[in-house]
Amino acid sequence: MNFRAFSSSARRAMQIVPVPVRADNYAYLLIDEASKKAAAVDPFDVPTVVAAAERLGEYLVSNVSSCGDYYAHHLDHSGGNKRQDTALTKLVKDKDEFKIGDINIKCLATPCHTQDSICYHVTDAVGRKHPGGVFTGDTLFIGGCGRFFEGVGAEMDAALTYLGTLPDKTLVYNGHEYTQGNVAFGKTVEPENKAVGKLEELARTNEITTGMTTIGDEKEWNVFMRLGSTAVRNSVNATADTPTNEVMDALRAKKDNFRG
């Protein structure tokens, strides 16, 4: 597989390369081109991720995980960490920042899917034209959100609202290729939303959709980020006065039972 073909940008200081693993998971290589150093993000399948880095001529220096609760629910993302717990150098928290070469990485705590869920906002300190990206794990999917394994609707609402404060041009790199299913659900919730139709076309014409949409796009078509929409509220028999956390809980329950 030509992993470089999936890179999200031309040659700059920062490259983000999806590495498909398992049936629908994504690991990623976050690459600083100047130093040829790379971080592996959610490396479930370590040999595959390492092989991808070697093919690209990159040197892995860091392992970054979005789901801290490895063993309860998230071997599909951080299972590759199992043999490396003794090498853990930093347990990050909200607003922590670190760098890989000229790449700035900011940690965003988004508890709900797991209480340790962390998203990572990455920006290129050199290539100012790059819009930046956010690794969202199982918190935000393209057109959807993760299940509430360890949280409730109020927490997911807060998490998605937090991600929504990032610049609208920020590219979204999520943990699974669930876009087609999320489109099918979104169409039942907001059938008149033309933005959902745009996402449907994107999913139809691209096997890999991660890194092709932005935070601004999600605000337009992701029903879980549109809890104030009349159509979204009507879909779960909510009114204009229903608290958003209750709308979120009802919408997630509707999605959990969706067979579209």
C-alpha positions in Angstrom: 0.0 0.0 0.0 1.3 3.5 -0.9 0.8 5.2 2.5 2.2 8.4 1.2 -0.7 8.7 -1.1 -3.0 9.2 1.9 -1.0 12.1 3.3 -3.2 15.1 3.9 -0.8 17.7 2.6 2.0 18.4 0.2 5.6 18.3 1.6 5.7 20.6 4.5 6.9 20.5 8.1 3.9 18.4 9.1 2.4 15.3 7.5 -0.5 13.2 8.8 -0.7 9.8 7.2 -3.6 7.4 8.0 -2.6 3.8 8.5 -5.7 1.6 8.1 -5.7 -1.4 10.6 -8.3 -4.1 11.3 -11.6 -3.8 9.5 -12.3 -0.1 10.1 -9.7 1.3 12.5 -7.3 4.1 11.8 -3.8 4.5 13.3 -1.8 7.5 12.2 1.7 8.7 11.6 2.2 12.3 12.6 5.4 13.3 10.8 7.8 16.2 11.2 9.3 16.3 7.7 12.3 18.4 8.7 13.6 16.0 11.3 12.1 12.8 9.8 10.7 12.1 13.3 7.2 10.7 13.7 4.7 9.8 16.4 2.3 6.8 16.1 -1.2 7.8 17.1 -3.4 4.9 18.4 -1.1 2.1 17.0 -3.3 -0.9 17.6 -1.3 -3.0 15.1 2.3 -2.0 15.9 4.0 -4.0 13.2 1.8 -2.4 10.5 2.4 1.1 11.8 6.2 0.5 12.2 6.4 -0.9 8.6 4.5 2.1 7.3 7.0 4.5 9.0 9.9 2.5 7.7 8.6 2.7 4.1 8.3 6.4 4.4 11.8 6.7 5.9 10.5 8.1 9.2 11.9 7.4 12.7 9.2 6.7 15.3 10.0 8.6 18.5 6.6 8.7 20.3 3.4 6.8 20.8 0.2 8.9 21.4 -3.1 7.3 22.5 -6.5 8.9 22.5 -8.2 6.3 24.8 -6.5 6.0 28.1 -8.7 3.0 29.3 -6.8 0.5 27.2 -8.0 -2.8 28.6 -11.7 -2.2 29.3 -12.8 -1.1 25.8 -9.9 0.1 23.7 -7.6 -2.6 22.6 -8.8 -1.6 19.1 -6.9 1.7 19.5 -4.2 1.3 22.1 -3.8 -2.4 22.2 -0.3 -1.9 20.8 0.6 -0.2 24.1 0.2 -3.4 26.2 3.9 -4.3 25.9 5.0 -0.8 26.4 3.4 0.4 29.6 6.7 0.3 31.4 8.0 2.9 28.8 5.2 5.4 29.5 6.9 8.8 29.9 3.9 11.1 30.4 0.2 10.7 31.3 -1.3 13.8 29.7 -4.1 15.9 30.9 -6.3 18.7 29.5 -4.4 21.6 27.9 -1.0 19.9 28.2 1.3 20.8 25.3 4.3 19.1 23.8 6.2 19.1 20.5 7.6 16.7 17.9 10.1 18.7 15.9 8.2 21.7 14.7 4.8 20.3 15.4 2.8 21.7 18.3 0.5 19.2 20.0 -2.2 20.3 22.5 -4.2 17.9 24.6 -7.9 18.2 24.9 -9.7 16.2 27.6 -13.0 14.9 26.2 -14.3 12.4 28.8 -17.4 10.3 27.9 -16.6 7.4 25.6 -14.0 6.7 28.3 -13.2 9.0 31.2 -9.6 9.1 30.0 -10.4 10.1 26.4 -8.0 12.7 25.0 -8.0 14.4 21.7 -4.9 16.0 20.2 -4.9 19.3 18.3 -1.8 19.5 16.1 -0.5 22.6 14.3 2.6 23.2 12.2 4.8 25.8 13.6 6.6 26.3 10.3 4.1 25.6 7.5 1.6 28.3 8.5 -0.7 27.5 5.5 -1.5 24.1 7.0 -4.9 24.3 8.7 -4.0 22.0 11.5 -5.7 18.8 12.5 -7.3 17.1 15.5 -7.1 13.4 16.3 -10.5 12.6 17.9 -10.3 8.9 18.6 -13.7 7.6 19.5 -15.1 11.0 20.6 -15.9 12.6 17.3 -16.5 10.7 14.1 -17.1 12.1 10.7 -20.9 12.6 10.9 -21.2 11.0 14.3 -19.8 10.4 17.8 -18.7 7.6 20.0 -20.8 5.5 22.3 -21.1 6.6 25.9 -19.2 3.7 27.5 -18.2 5.6 30.6 -20.1 8.8 30.4 -23.4 10.5 29.8 -24.9 12.9 27.3 -23.9 16.0 29.1 -20.2 14.9 28.9 -20.4 14.2 25.1 -22.2 17.5 24.6 -19.4 19.2 26.4 -16.7 17.3 24.5 -18.1 18.1 21.1 -18.7 21.7 22.1 -15.0 21.8 23.2 -13.9 20.5 19.8 -16.2 23.0 18.2 -14.1 25.8 19.6 -11.2 24.8 17.3 -10.7 26.8 14.1 -13.3 25.7 11.5 -10.6 24.8 9.0 -9.1 22.2 11.4 -9.0 18.8 9.7 -10.6 15.8 11.5 -8.8 12.5 11.9 -11.1 10.0 13.7 -10.6 6.5 15.0 -12.9 4.5 12.7 -14.3 4.6 9.1 -18.0 4.8 10.1 -18.9 7.6 7.7 -21.4 5.7 5.5 -23.4 4.5 8.5 -23.3 7.9 10.1 -24.7 9.4 6.9 -27.5 6.9 6.8 -28.5 7.9 10.4 -28.1 11.6 9.7 -30.4 11.4 6.8 -33.2 10.0 9.0 -32.6 12.8 11.6 -32.2 15.8 9.3 -33.6 14.7 5.9 -33.7 18.3 4.6 -30.1 19.1 5.5 -28.2 19.6 2.2 -24.9 19.3 4.0 -25.6 15.7 4.8 -26.0 15.1 1.1 -22.5 16.5 0.5 -21.2 14.1 3.1 -23.0 11.2 1.5 -21.3 12.0 -1.8 -17.9 12.2 -0.1 -18.4 8.8 1.5 -19.7 7.3 -1.7 -16.6 8.3 -3.7 -13.9 7.8 -1.1 -13.0 4.6 0.7 -11.0 6.6 3.3 -12.7 9.8 4.5 -10.6 10.7 7.5 -8.7 13.9 7.1 -11.0 15.1 4.3 -13.4 17.1 6.5 -13.1 19.9 9.0 -14.6 21.0 12.3 -16.6 23.5 10.3 -18.0 20.8 8.2 -19.0 18.8 11.3 -21.0 21.7 12.6 -23.0 21.7 9.3 -23.8 17.9 9.0 -23.0 16.1 12.2 -26.4 15.8 14.1 -24.5 15.3 17.4 -23.1 18.8 17.0 -26.4 20.2 16.0 -28.5 19.7 19.1 -30.2 23.1 18.7 -31.6 22.1 15.3 -35.4 21.9 15.2 -35.2 18.8 13.1 -32.8 17.1 15.5 -35.0 17.9 18.4 -38.1 16.7 16.7 -36.4 13.4 15.8 -36.2 12.6 19.5 -39.5 14.2 20.5 -37.7 17.1 22.3 -38.9 20.7 22.4 -37.0 23.9 22.2 -36.9 23.9 26.0 -35.4 20.4 26.4 -31.9 20.6 27.9 -29.2 19.7 25.4 -27.9 16.9 27.6 -31.3 15.2 27.4 -31.3 15.6 23.6 -27.9 14.1 23.4 -28.8 11.1 25.5 -31.9 10.5 23.4 -30.1 10.9 20.1 -27.3 8.5 21.1 -29.9 6.0 22.2 -31.6 6.4 18.8 -28.3 5.8 17.0 -27.5 2.8 19.1 -30.8 1.2 18.0 -30.5 2.3 14.4 -30.3 -0.4 11.8 -30.0 1.5 8.5 
